[in-house]
């Protein structure tokens, strides 16, 4: 691709970009104006422990993923090949271990973090 082929934003790009910004601003304004206020730290940080599993799972997944990992994993797989897949297998096994052994111990304690307590 030469410099003459590189294009900047076109009208559709600007529409999508501005739409995403407006949606984000709209969510913030709605939360600030229309939702009941959260008075305690428990309400603010833990949502009174009344969230469904889907938003909690989505939040944990997003916080677990990183842009460096999303950009780096394909490059690592290209450089190191199939042996790099062993990392993914180890990650799945460690998550299953945590799910079956560690989480049942910590969840009934109703603590915010493993460092609390």
Buried (B, 14 or more C-beta within 10 A) or exposed (E): EEEEEEEEEEEEEEEEEEEEEEEEEEEEEEEEEEEEEEEEEEBEEBEEEEEEEEEEEEEEEEEEEEEEEEEEEEEEBEEEEEEBEEEEEEEEEEEEEEEEEEEEEEEEEEEEEEEEE
